[in-house]
């Protein structure tokens, strides 16, 4: 099962961090528009991710909700009919919520840098260090921390959960 080490942090703006991230990656970012529907499950998180080009994938992942660098294992499955699957999963599991975002993706070595503009929440950065066979979580965490430093984000406010959790907290505060 694929595993990665993740760090998520709030950023002032995508535009502020993009030049430094591009310099590290040595390339321009790929812009990806995503619409994630989260479903109620007993273990981990289950989301249906739909892309602007009409493609979609079902993703189950499990990770700790902590602010430090953390391991995540995941399974991704291509989905031919996202609308029908969303309806079925909503009936069977219950829809927890939806997260819509624009993601600027850059890659440095085995690390995916996501600069995310999340609808209703603001701008964030997420690092995903894809672990190679035999690579330890500690090695992946060291890579992630090194990139946080290189990006000038070593002292940035880190987030523990998913964007969905931030939406839920925002709704509770606003209620």
Secondary structure, 3 states (H helix, E strand, C coil): CEEEEEEEEECCCHHHHHHHHHHHHCCCCEEEEEEEEEECCCCCEEEEEEECCCCEEEEEEEECCCCCCEEEEEEEEECCCHHHHHHHHHHHHCEEEEEEEEEEEEEECCEEEEEEEECCCEEEEEEEEECCCCCCHHHHHHHHHHHHHHCCCCCCCECCCCHHHHHHHHHHHHC
